[in-house]
Amino acid sequence: MDIRPLDIMLVDAAVAPQVAVPAYDLLSAADRQRVLAEDPLNYLNAIRLPEDYPPQDHRASDRHLQDSLTALRRMVREGAFHRVPGPALFVYQLTAGDHRQIGVVADVPIVAFEEHRVLRHEETRTDKEEGLVNYIDEVRASSSPVCLTYRPHAAIDALLAEITTEAPDLDFVASSGTRQEVWKLTDVVLIGKLIGLFREVPKAYITDGHHRVAATALSRTADSFLAVLFPTNQMRLVAYHRCVRDLGDESPASFLEKLSAEFEITTVDRVDQPPEPDRGLISMRLDGTWHQLRLKREFRNGDAHKNVDVITLQKRIFEPLLGIAEPRSDPRLECVTSRITPEAITSWVDSGVYAAAFLLYPMSLEQLMAVADTGETLPPKSTWFTPKAGSGIFLSFDDR
């Protein structure tokens, strides 16, 4: 795995909690508007979207890029970021509650993705790729690291553990509650040692940032992307659930009858998610009742990676029974994170907001890597890794 040192800026410690943005893709439109209106130093000002402008503003599709660039130049001018002297790598530690993960922030050449040494597990949307390409080429900035994971490497673990015994160069708690610690590595010998160790890592897997990588591959100005690499044994993967707004032409009774052809169905009083995931079990709220679905043995695929629950749900329920063939764009389908409780989902279905809901356990990292290794992809919103790397901490900015 090839990594390179960065010529980069780092957020100033005095304003880091104010500048750093949590998982911005989860912010609602109202949250974005509030931050943009109240906090000119928040990095969200430098990653504006056309949706941040009133619908009647016909210039929004172009204006957001210029406004982002103007805001970024102002933030740099006012000292929100300072340039790190010399090329550098960074050790980056995230702590959320009792969970901790330590990674390396580096520059990764796009050729690693093109030669399948960086592997994806999700399809991307063309419209989102195009928007990011425009941002990369027009604003020429990157501050949202693509998150990669790799199978653990003992020597890398030992070196990072040694580095993190020293006091960090940056230490703050973001608005999300996640503690962010950064160690700058500018010693050429230490950088060379870390680069050499990562060359022993055969491949890495994208956990967050599929569109950023795809857009870099299409960019006319960028040949690499900002990334943070964490070992798989430190990653925390949680589930996305699915809610559907209607059953198409099916009634609850006919839908259950068709499900019974391929699934063992058990009715239960309530759904609790135990600490150890029971993969292969899908919990369904339908017509005021919880049902647990398990694919019958004769329908299970011999390839373990094809028995991932989210694939089973898409290929054996959504497509053939509900006609949801394109989960990326079908308005009948809503994906929600497992931060939403079973009790809340119960109320949504029972009140008629949704016709049915399907609760999934998170897949394992081994399942995810097996899918990526075969070159296949998962339905969108299949994985959710937490905590996420923040935006507005590391800044690559070519202001020419």
Backbone hydrogen bonds in HBPLUS format (Angstrom, degrees):
<---DONOR---> <-ACCEPTOR-->    atom                        ^
c    i                          cat <-CA-CA->   ^        H-A-AA   ^      H-
h    n   atom  resd res      DA  || num        DHA   H-A  angle D-A-AA Bond
n    s   type  num  typ     dist DA aas  dist angle  dist       angle   num
A0004-ARG N   A0107-ASP O   2.77 MM 103  4.89 145.7  1.88 145.1 153.6     1
A0107-ASP N   A0004-ARG O   2.89 MM 103  4.89 173.9  1.90 156.0 154.6     2
A0006-LEU N   A0088-ALA O   2.72 MM  82  5.15 175.6  1.72 139.9 140.0     3
A0088-ALA N   A0006-LEU O   2.90 MM  82  5.15 151.1  1.98 132.1 140.6     4
A0084-VAL N   A0008-ILE O   3.04 MM  76  6.07 173.1  2.05 155.4 157.3     5
A0009-MET N   A0395-LEU O   2.82 MM 386  4.97 166.6  1.83 147.8 152.4     6
A0395-LEU N   A0009-MET O   2.84 MM 386  4.97 159.8  1.88 151.1 148.3     7
A0010-LEU N   A0082-HIS O   2.86 MM  72  5.56 161.3  1.90 155.8 154.8     8
A0082-HIS N   A0010-LEU O   2.95 MM  72  5.56 160.9  1.99 150.0 153.4     9
A0011-VAL N   A0393-ILE O   2.87 MM 382  5.00 149.7  1.96 149.9 154.0    10
A0012-ASP N   A0080-ALA O   2.76 MM  68  5.40 162.8  1.79 143.9 142.2    11
A0015-VAL N   A0012-ASP O   3.11 MM   3  5.77 146.0  2.23 116.9 125.1    12
A0016-ALA N   A0012-ASP O   2.99 MM   4  5.82 114.7  2.43 147.8 164.9    13
A0018-GLN N   A0015-VAL O   2.95 MM   3  5.33 127.4  2.23 110.8 125.2    14
A0019-VAL N   A0015-VAL O   2.94 MM   4  6.12 151.8  2.02 157.9 166.9    15
A0020-ALA N   A0016-ALA O   2.97 MM   4  5.83 175.7  1.97 160.5 162.0    16
A0043-TYR N   A0019-VAL O   2.87 MM  24  5.23 171.4  1.88 139.8 138.9    17
A0021-VAL N   A0391-SER O   2.77 MM 370  5.07 163.1  1.80 147.0 151.8    18
A0391-SER N   A0021-VAL O   3.12 MM 370  5.07 161.8  2.16 145.2 148.9    19
A0024-TYR N   A0022-PRO O   2.66 MM   2  5.56 105.4  2.21 123.2 107.1    20
A0026-LEU N   A0023-ALA O   2.98 MM   3  5.80 165.5  2.00 123.9 128.7    21
A0027-LEU N   A0024-TYR O   3.15 MM   3  5.24 159.0  2.20 103.9 110.4    22
A0032-ARG N   A0028-SER O   2.96 MM   4  6.27 161.6  1.99 155.0 159.6    23
A0033-GLN N   A0029-ALA O   2.98 MM   4  6.20 162.9  2.01 148.3 152.9    24
A0034-ARG N   A0030-ALA O   2.97 MM   4  6.17 154.5  2.04 145.5 152.4    25
A0035-VAL N   A0031-ASP O   3.02 MM   4  6.27 166.5  2.04 154.3 156.9    26
A0036-LEU N   A0032-ARG O   2.92 MM   4  6.08 171.1  1.92 158.5 161.3    27
A0037-ALA N   A0033-GLN O   2.99 MM   4  6.03 148.9  2.09 141.9 149.9    28
A0038-GLU N   A0034-ARG O   2.98 MM   4  6.04 147.5  2.09 146.9 155.4    29
A0039-ASP N   A0035-VAL O   2.91 MM   4  5.56 157.0  1.96 154.7 156.7    30
A0042-ASN N   A0039-ASP O   3.21 MM   3  5.61 156.4  2.26 110.7 117.5    31
A0045-ASN N   A0042-ASN O   3.03 MM   3  6.10 168.3  2.05 131.9 133.5    32
A0046-ALA N   A0043-TYR O   2.81 MM   3  5.34 152.3  1.89 115.2 123.9    33
A0047-ILE N   A0044-LEU O   3.17 MM   3  5.20 162.1  2.20 104.1 109.6    34
A0052-ASP N   A0049-LEU O   2.96 MM   3  5.43 163.0  1.99 115.4 121.0    35
A0053-TYR N   A0050-PRO O   3.23 MM   3  5.96 165.2  2.25 121.4 123.2    36
A0057-ASP N   A0054-PRO O   2.93 MM   3  5.46 164.9  1.95 120.5 125.5    37
A0060-ALA N   A0057-ASP O   3.23 MM   3  5.70 167.6  2.25 116.9 119.0    38
A0062-ASP N   A0059-ARG O   3.02 MM   3  5.72 149.7  2.11 121.2 128.8    39
A0063-ARG N   A0059-ARG O   2.72 MM   4  5.62 168.2  1.73 161.6 163.2    40
A0064-HIS N   A0060-ALA O   3.32 MM   4  5.79 167.3  2.33 136.8 137.1    41
A0065-LEU N   A0062-ASP O   3.24 MM   3  5.86 140.1  2.41 113.1 121.7    42
A0067-ASP N   A0063-ARG O   2.89 MM   4  6.07 167.2  1.90 163.6 167.8    43
A0068-SER N   A0064-HIS O   2.98 MM   4  5.95 146.6  2.09 132.4 141.4    44
A0069-LEU N   A0065-LEU O   3.00 MM   4  6.25 162.5  2.03 150.4 154.5    45
A0070-THR N   A0066-GLN O   2.89 MM   4  6.10 161.9  1.93 150.8 155.9    46
A0071-ALA N   A0067-ASP O   2.97 MM   4  6.08 162.0  2.00 145.2 150.0    47
A0072-LEU N   A0068-SER O   2.92 MM   4  6.12 157.5  1.97 149.0 155.6    48
A0073-ARG N   A0069-LEU O   2.96 MM   4  6.16 164.1  1.98 152.9 156.7    49
A0074-ARG N   A0070-THR O   3.02 MM   4  6.23 155.9  2.08 145.5 152.4    50
A0075-MET N   A0071-ALA O   2.92 MM   4  6.17 157.6  1.97 149.9 155.7    51
A0076-VAL N   A0072-LEU O   3.00 MM   4  6.24 161.0  2.03 153.2 157.7    52
A0077-ARG N   A0073-ARG O   2.90 MM   4  6.03 161.4  1.93 147.5 153.4    53
A0078-GLU N   A0074-ARG O   2.91 MM   4  6.06 146.7  2.02 147.4 156.0    54
A0080-ALA N   A0075-MET O   2.93 MM   5  5.36 159.9  1.97 165.7 159.3    55
A0079-GLY N   A0076-VAL O   3.10 MM   3  5.24 160.8  2.13 106.1 111.5    56
A0089-LEU N   A0185-LEU O   3.07 MM  96  5.09 155.4  2.13 143.5 148.1    57
A0185-LEU N   A0089-LEU O   2.81 MM  96  5.09 150.6  1.90 167.8 157.9    58
A0090-PHE N   A0105-VAL O   3.25 MM  15  5.01 154.6  2.32 142.2 144.8    59
A0105-VAL N   A0090-PHE O   2.75 MM  15  5.01 163.1  1.78 145.6 151.7    60
A0091-VAL N   A0183-TRP O   2.95 MM  92  5.03 159.7  1.99 144.5 150.8    61
A0183-TRP N   A0091-VAL O   2.89 MM  92  5.03 155.6  1.95 146.4 152.4    62
A0092-TYR N   A0103-GLY O   2.88 MM  11  5.20 166.0  1.90 139.9 144.1    63
A0103-GLY N   A0092-TYR O   2.85 MM  11  5.20 166.4  1.87 147.0 151.6    64
A0093-GLN N   A0181-GLU O   2.86 MM  88  5.09 166.3  1.88 148.5 153.3    65
A0181-GLU N   A0093-GLN O   2.99 MM  88  5.09 159.3  2.04 150.9 155.1    66
A0094-LEU N   A0101-GLN O   2.94 MM   7  5.46 161.4  1.98 159.8 164.3    67
A0101-GLN N   A0094-LEU O   2.99 MM   7  5.46 153.3  2.07 152.0 159.8    68
A0095-THR N   A0179-ARG O   3.06 MM  84  5.02 153.2  2.13 139.8 144.9    69
A0179-ARG N   A0095-THR O   2.87 MM  84  5.02 159.9  1.91 155.5 151.2    70
A0096-ALA N   A0099-HIS O   2.88 MM   3  5.26 153.4  1.95 148.8 157.2    71
A0099-HIS N   A0096-ALA O   3.01 MM   3  5.26 161.8  2.05 127.7 129.5    72
A0104-VAL N   A0229-LEU O   3.08 MM 125  5.26 145.8  2.20 131.4 139.3    73
A0229-LEU N   A0104-VAL O   2.90 MM 125  5.26 155.7  1.96 137.7 143.7    74
A0106-ALA N   A0227-ALA O   2.91 MM 121  5.56 155.5  1.97 151.0 159.0    75
A0227-ALA N   A0106-ALA O   2.99 MM 121  5.56 158.8  2.03 169.7 173.1    76
A0108-VAL N   A0225-PHE O   3.01 MM 117  5.46 165.6  2.04 151.2 155.9    77
A0225-PHE N   A0108-VAL O   2.94 MM 117  5.46 154.4  2.01 143.6 149.8    78
A0112-ALA N   A0109-PRO O   3.04 MM   3  5.84 158.1  2.09 120.2 125.4    79
A0110-ILE N   A0223-ASP O   2.94 MM 113  5.53 173.9  1.95 126.7 128.6    80
A0113-PHE N   A0110-ILE O   2.96 MM   3  5.36 132.8  2.19 108.4 120.1    81
A0114-GLU N   A0110-ILE O   3.09 MM   4  6.47 160.5  2.13 150.5 156.4    82
A0115-GLU N   A0111-VAL O   2.84 MM   4  5.90 141.0  1.99 143.4 152.2    83
A0117-ARG N   A0112-ALA O   2.73 MM   5  5.03 155.8  1.79 169.8 169.5    84
A0118-VAL N   A0112-ALA O   2.98 MM   6  5.58 130.7  2.23 127.7 122.5    85
A0116-HIS N   A0113-PHE O   3.10 MM   3  5.03 162.5  2.13 106.4 108.7    86
A0204-ALA N   A0117-ARG O   2.88 MM  87  6.35 155.0  1.94 156.2 163.8    87
A0119-LEU N   A0204-ALA O   2.88 MM  85  6.34 161.9  1.92 154.4 157.9    88
A0206-ILE N   A0119-LEU O   2.87 MM  87  6.09 171.3  1.88 173.0 172.0    89
A0378-LEU N   A0121-HIS O   2.62 MM 257  5.80 163.5  1.64 154.9 154.5    90
A0129-GLU N   A0125-ARG O   2.98 MM   4  6.25 156.8  2.04 153.0 160.3    91
A0130-GLU N   A0126-THR O   2.95 MM   4  6.18 162.8  1.98 153.6 157.4    92
A0131-GLY N   A0127-ASP O   3.14 MM   4  6.37 155.7  2.21 142.0 147.9    93
A0132-LEU N   A0128-LYS O   3.10 MM   4  6.34 156.3  2.16 147.6 153.3    94
A0133-VAL N   A0129-GLU O   2.84 MM   4  6.12 153.3  1.91 154.2 162.7    95
A0134-ASN N   A0130-GLU O   3.04 MM   4  6.26 162.7  2.08 149.4 153.1    96
A0135-TYR N   A0131-GLY O   3.13 MM   4  6.39 151.5  2.21 138.2 146.0    97
A0136-ILE N   A0132-LEU O   2.86 MM   4  6.10 169.3  1.87 155.5 157.6    98
A0137-ASP N   A0133-VAL O   2.94 MM   4  6.10 166.4  1.96 155.9 159.3    99
A0138-GLU N   A0134-ASN O   2.86 MM   4  5.78 148.3  1.96 144.9 153.1   100
A0139-VAL N   A0135-TYR O   2.83 MM   4  5.34 150.9  1.92 138.8 148.5   101
A0140-ARG N   A0136-ILE O   3.12 MM   4  4.83 127.8  2.41 107.4 121.4   102
A0398-ASP N   A0140-ARG O   2.94 MM 258  5.47 169.9  1.95 165.7 168.3   103
A0142-SER N   A0396-SER O   2.79 MM 254  5.13 144.0  1.92 147.4 156.0   104
A0396-SER N   A0142-SER O   2.88 MM 254  5.13 173.9  1.89 156.3 158.4   105
A0146-VAL N   A0226-LEU O   2.91 MM  80  6.21 171.7  1.91 143.3 140.7   106
A0228-VAL N   A0146-VAL O   2.88 MM  82  6.19 154.9  1.94 156.1 157.2   107
A0147-CYS N   A0208-ASP O   2.85 MM  61  5.02 153.8  1.92 150.1 156.6   108
A0207-THR N   A0147-CYS O   2.85 MM  60  5.52 176.2  1.85 150.8 152.1   109
A0208-ASP N   A0147-CYS O   3.41 MM  61  5.02 157.5  2.46 133.3 131.2   110
A0148-LEU N   A0228-VAL O   2.88 MM  80  6.11 169.5  1.89 163.3 164.2   111
A0230-PHE N   A0148-LEU O   2.92 MM  82  6.31 163.1  1.95 156.2 156.6   112
A0149-THR N   A0205-TYR O   2.83 MM  56  5.19 147.2  1.94 138.9 149.8   113
A0205-TYR N   A0149-THR O   2.82 MM  56  5.19 158.6  1.86 148.2 155.6   114
A0150-TYR N   A0230-PHE O   3.11 MM  80  6.52 141.2  2.27 140.4 149.9   115
A0232-THR N   A0150-TYR O   2.85 MM  82  5.62 148.2  1.95 148.0 148.9   116
A0156-ILE N   A0153-HIS O   3.11 MM   3  5.46 119.8  2.49 106.5 120.9   117
A0157-ASP N   A0153-HIS O   2.98 MM   4  6.25 165.8  2.00 160.6 165.1   118
A0158-ALA N   A0154-ALA O   2.95 MM   4  6.17 159.2  2.00 148.7 154.2   119
A0159-LEU N   A0155-ALA O   3.03 MM   4  6.18 158.3  2.08 143.5 149.1   120
A0160-LEU N   A0156-ILE O   2.95 MM   4  6.16 166.9  1.97 158.5 161.6   121
A0161-ALA N   A0157-ASP O   2.93 MM   4  6.07 154.2  1.99 147.2 154.8   122
A0162-GLU N   A0158-ALA O   3.01 MM   4  6.23 149.1  2.11 142.2 150.1   123
A0163-ILE N   A0159-LEU O   2.98 MM   4  6.28 159.0  2.03 149.1 154.6   124
A0164-THR N   A0160-LEU O   3.00 MM   4  6.16 157.9  2.04 148.6 153.9   125
A0165-THR N   A0162-GLU O   3.25 MM   3  5.52 163.8  2.28 107.9 112.0   126
A0166-GLU N   A0163-ILE O   3.22 MM   3  6.04 164.6  2.25 119.7 123.8   127
A0169-ASP N   A0182-VAL O   2.74 MM  13  5.73 136.6  1.93 149.4 163.5   128
A0170-LEU N   A0182-VAL O   3.16 MM  12  5.00 142.6  2.31 142.2 142.8   129
A0182-VAL N   A0170-LEU O   2.87 MM  12  5.00 153.9  1.93 143.4 147.1   130
A0172-PHE N   A0180-GLN O   3.04 MM   8  5.46 157.8  2.09 148.3 155.1   131
A0180-GLN N   A0172-PHE O   2.75 MM   8  5.46 174.3  1.75 176.5 178.0   132
A0174-ALA N   A0178-THR O   2.96 MM   4  5.51 165.8  1.98 153.7 148.9   133
A0177-GLY N   A0174-ALA O   2.87 MM   3  5.40 162.4  1.90 117.4 123.4   134
A0191-ILE N   A0187-ASP O   2.89 MM   4  6.13 163.2  1.92 158.7 164.3   135
A0192-GLY N   A0188-VAL O   2.92 MM   4  5.96 159.3  1.97 138.7 144.7   136
A0193-LYS N   A0189-VAL O   2.95 MM   4  6.20 150.1  2.04 144.6 152.9   137
A0194-LEU N   A0190-LEU O   3.03 MM   4  6.29 161.1  2.07 150.6 154.7   138
A0195-ILE N   A0191-ILE O   2.91 MM   4  6.13 162.6  1.94 155.4 160.6   139
A0196-GLY N   A0192-GLY O   2.95 MM   4  6.05 157.1  2.01 143.2 149.6   140
A0197-LEU N   A0193-LYS O   3.00 MM   4  6.27 151.6  2.08 145.5 152.8   141
A0198-PHE N   A0194-LEU O   3.03 MM   4  6.30 158.1  2.08 149.7 155.1   142
A0199-ARG N   A0195-ILE O   3.14 MM   4  6.41 131.9  2.38 139.9 152.4   143
A0199-ARG N   A0196-GLY O   3.23 MM   3  5.18 133.8  2.46  92.5 104.9   144
A0200-GLU N   A0197-LEU O   3.00 MM   3  5.44 153.3  2.08 108.4 116.9   145
A0201-VAL N   A0198-PHE O   2.99 MM   3  5.14 160.2  2.03 106.1 112.5   146
A0213-VAL N   A0209-GLY O   3.07 MM   4  6.35 158.2  2.12 157.4 162.4   147
A0214-ALA N   A0210-HIS O   3.00 MM   4  6.22 167.6  2.01 150.6 154.4   148
A0215-ALA N   A0211-HIS O   2.84 MM   4  5.93 155.9  1.89 146.1 152.7   149
A0216-THR N   A0212-ARG O   3.04 MM   4  6.18 150.0  2.13 138.6 146.3   150
A0217-ALA N   A0213-VAL O   3.08 MM   4  6.40 154.0  2.15 150.8 157.3   151
A0218-LEU N   A0215-ALA O   3.05 MM   3  5.07 133.5  2.28  96.0 109.0   152
A0219-SER N   A0215-ALA O   2.91 MM   4  6.03 121.2  2.27 141.7 158.0   153
A0219-SER N   A0216-THR O   3.19 MM   3  4.97 141.8  2.34  94.1 105.1   154
A0234-GLN N   A0231-PRO O   3.11 MM   3  5.76 164.4  2.14 119.8 123.4   155
A0235-MET N   A0232-THR O   3.19 MM   3  5.29 161.9  2.22 107.2 112.8   156
A0386-THR N   A0236-ARG O   3.08 MM 150  5.76 159.0  2.13 156.4 163.1   157
A0238-VAL N   A0384-TRP O   2.83 MM 146  5.39 178.2  1.83 165.2 165.3   158
A0338-SER N   A0239-ALA O   2.98 MM  99  5.41 133.2  2.20 164.8 152.3   159
A0241-HIS N   A0336-VAL O   2.62 MM  95  5.20 170.7  1.63 169.3 167.4   160
A0336-VAL N   A0241-HIS O   3.00 MM  95  5.20 155.6  2.06 130.1 138.1   161
A0242-ARG N   A0358-PHE O   3.02 MM 116  5.15 170.8  2.03 152.5 155.2   162
A0358-PHE N   A0242-ARG O   2.71 MM 116  5.15 163.9  1.73 163.0 165.8   163
A0243-CYS N   A0334-GLU O   2.80 MM  91  5.11 156.6  1.86 155.0 161.2   164
A0334-GLU N   A0243-CYS O   2.85 MM  91  5.11 159.0  1.89 158.0 161.0   165
A0244-VAL N   A0356-ALA O   2.93 MM 112  5.52 168.5  1.94 154.8 157.6   166
A0355-ALA N   A0244-VAL O   2.79 MM 111  5.91 144.8  1.91 144.8 156.7   167
A0356-ALA N   A0244-VAL O   3.39 MM 112  5.52 158.7  2.44 146.2 147.4   168
A0245-ARG N   A0332-ARG O   2.86 MM  87  5.03 152.6  1.94 141.5 150.3   169
A0250-GLU N   A0247-LEU O   3.11 MM   3  5.34 162.5  2.15 127.8 127.5   170
A0255-PHE N   A0251-SER O   2.86 MM   4  5.94 159.2  1.90 159.3 165.6   171
A0256-LEU N   A0252-PRO O   3.02 MM   4  6.17 160.3  2.06 145.2 150.0   172
A0257-GLU N   A0253-ALA O   3.02 MM   4  6.24 155.3  2.08 143.9 151.1   173
A0258-LYS N   A0254-SER O   3.00 MM   4  6.23 156.7  2.05 146.4 151.4   174
A0259-LEU N   A0255-PHE O   2.96 MM   4  6.20 153.9  2.03 147.9 155.8   175
A0260-SER N   A0256-LEU O   3.01 MM   4  6.21 148.0  2.12 147.3 154.9   176
A0261-ALA N   A0258-LYS O   3.26 MM   3  5.63 157.8  2.31 107.0 113.4   177
A0262-GLU N   A0259-LEU O   3.14 MM   3  5.99 148.1  2.24 123.4 128.7   178
A0263-PHE N   A0259-LEU O   2.93 MM   4  5.82 146.6  2.05 153.6 162.4   179
A0296-LYS N   A0262-GLU O   2.85 MM  34  5.72 176.4  1.85 156.3 155.0   180
A0264-GLU N   A0294-ARG O   2.80 MM  30  5.19 171.6  1.81 153.8 152.0   181
A0294-ARG N   A0264-GLU O   3.01 MM  30  5.19 147.2  2.12 143.3 152.3   182
A0266-THR N   A0292-GLN O   2.99 MM  26  5.11 155.5  2.05 140.8 148.7   183
A0292-GLN N   A0266-THR O   2.70 MM  26  5.11 157.5  1.75 150.4 158.5   184
A0268-VAL N   A0290-TRP O   3.03 MM  22  5.58 166.9  2.05 142.6 146.4   185
A0281-LEU N   A0278-ASP O   3.22 MM   3  5.99 145.8  2.34 139.4 142.3   186
A0282-ILE N   A0293-LEU O   2.94 MM  11  5.04 167.7  1.96 149.2 153.3   187
A0293-LEU N   A0282-ILE O   2.69 MM  11  5.04 174.0  1.69 158.3 160.2   188
A0283-SER N   A0359-LEU O   3.11 MM  76  4.98 164.0  2.14 146.9 147.5   189
A0359-LEU N   A0283-SER O   2.68 MM  76  4.98 163.3  1.70 152.7 157.7   190
A0284-MET N   A0291-HIS O   2.66 MM   7  5.06 171.3  1.67 160.1 163.0   191
A0291-HIS N   A0284-MET O   2.75 MM   7  5.06 158.4  1.80 149.4 157.1   192
A0285-ARG N   A0357-ALA O   2.87 MM  72  5.13 154.8  1.93 140.7 149.2   193
A0357-ALA N   A0285-ARG O   3.12 MM  72  5.13 148.5  2.22 136.6 144.4   194
A0286-LEU N   A0289-THR O   2.92 MM   3  5.45 167.7  1.93 159.3 161.4   195
A0289-THR N   A0286-LEU O   3.03 MM   3  5.45 152.8  2.10 114.8 123.2   196
A0299-PHE N   A0296-LYS O   2.91 MM   3  5.62 158.4  1.96 123.0 130.0   197
A0300-ARG N   A0297-ARG O   3.16 MM   3  5.35 162.3  2.19 109.0 114.5   198
A0306-LYS N   A0303-ASP O   2.95 MM   3  5.59 154.1  2.02 118.9 126.8   199
A0307-ASN N   A0304-ALA O   3.04 MM   3  5.41 163.2  2.07 113.0 118.3   200
A0311-ILE N   A0308-VAL O   2.98 MM   3  5.41 128.8  2.25 110.3 123.9   201
A0312-THR N   A0308-VAL O   2.95 MM   4  6.27 161.2  1.99 157.0 163.2   202
A0313-LEU N   A0309-ASP O   2.84 MM   4  6.07 161.7  1.87 154.4 158.9   203
A0314-GLN N   A0310-VAL O   3.14 MM   4  6.21 157.1  2.20 133.8 139.6   204
A0315-LYS N   A0311-ILE O   2.81 MM   4  5.87 175.9  1.81 161.2 162.6   205
A0316-ARG N   A0312-THR O   2.91 MM   4  5.53 151.3  1.99 143.0 149.5   206
A0317-ILE N   A0313-LEU O   3.17 MM   4  5.27 136.2  2.37 124.1 131.1   207
A0318-PHE N   A0313-LEU O   2.95 MM   5  6.30 169.0  1.96 160.9 164.2   208
A0319-GLU N   A0314-GLN O   2.99 MM   5  6.01 164.0  2.02 159.5 162.1   209
A0321-LEU N   A0317-ILE O   3.04 MM   4  5.32 145.9  2.16 133.4 143.6   210
A0322-LEU N   A0318-PHE O   3.16 MM   4  4.92 136.1  2.37 112.5 124.6   211
A0324-ILE N   A0318-PHE O   2.90 MM   6  5.09 163.8  1.93 131.7 129.1   212
A0323-GLY N   A0319-GLU O   3.27 MM   4  4.73 134.5  2.49 113.5 120.1   213
A0329-SER N   A0326-GLU O   3.15 MM   3  5.92 155.0  2.21 121.1 126.7   214
A0330-ASP N   A0326-GLU O   3.04 MM   4  5.90 140.4  2.20 159.8 171.3   215
A0333-LEU N   A0330-ASP O   3.19 MM   3  5.85 167.7  2.21 120.2 123.9   216
A0340-ILE N   A0337-THR O   3.10 MM   3  6.08 172.2  2.10 124.5 126.9   217
A0344-ALA N   A0341-THR O   3.10 MM   3  5.26 118.9  2.49  99.7 113.7   218
A0345-ILE N   A0341-THR O   3.06 MM   4  6.43 163.1  2.09 154.8 159.5   219
A0346-THR N   A0342-PRO O   2.83 MM   4  5.99 151.8  1.91 144.6 152.7   220
A0347-SER N   A0343-GLU O   3.13 MM   4  6.41 156.9  2.18 144.4 149.3   221
A0348-TRP N   A0344-ALA O   3.04 MM   4  6.38 150.7  2.13 146.6 154.9   222
A0349-VAL N   A0345-ILE O   3.10 MM   4  6.36 163.9  2.13 155.3 157.7   223
A0350-ASP N   A0346-THR O   2.90 MM   4  6.02 171.6  1.91 157.9 160.7   224
A0351-SER N   A0347-SER O   3.01 MM   4  5.86 141.1  2.17 138.3 146.3   225
A0353-VAL N   A0348-TRP O   2.94 MM   5  5.19 131.1  2.18 165.3 165.5   226
A0352-GLY N   A0349-VAL O   3.06 MM   3  5.20 156.3  2.12 105.7 113.3   227
A0368-LEU N   A0364-SER O   3.07 MM   4  6.42 162.2  2.11 149.8 154.2   228
A0369-MET N   A0365-LEU O   2.88 MM   4  6.10 165.9  1.90 154.0 157.3   229
A0370-ALA N   A0366-GLU O   2.91 MM   4  6.02 149.4  2.01 141.8 150.6   230
A0371-VAL N   A0367-GLN O   3.03 MM   4  6.31 154.3  2.09 150.9 156.7   231
A0372-ALA N   A0368-LEU O   3.03 MM   4  6.36 165.3  2.05 152.0 155.8   232
A0373-ASP N   A0369-MET O   2.78 MM   4  5.89 156.7  1.83 148.6 155.4   233
A0374-THR N   A0370-ALA O   3.31 MM   4  6.46 140.6  2.47 137.9 145.6   234
A0374-THR N   A0371-VAL O   3.27 MM   3  5.49 133.8  2.49  99.9 111.2   235
A0376-GLU N   A0371-VAL O   3.25 MM   5  5.54 138.6  2.44 168.0 157.6   236
A0375-GLY N   A0372-ALA O   2.98 MM   3  5.15 155.2  2.05 106.8 114.8   237
A0400-ARG N   A0398-ASP O   3.09 MM   2  5.84 129.9  2.35 104.4  90.4   238
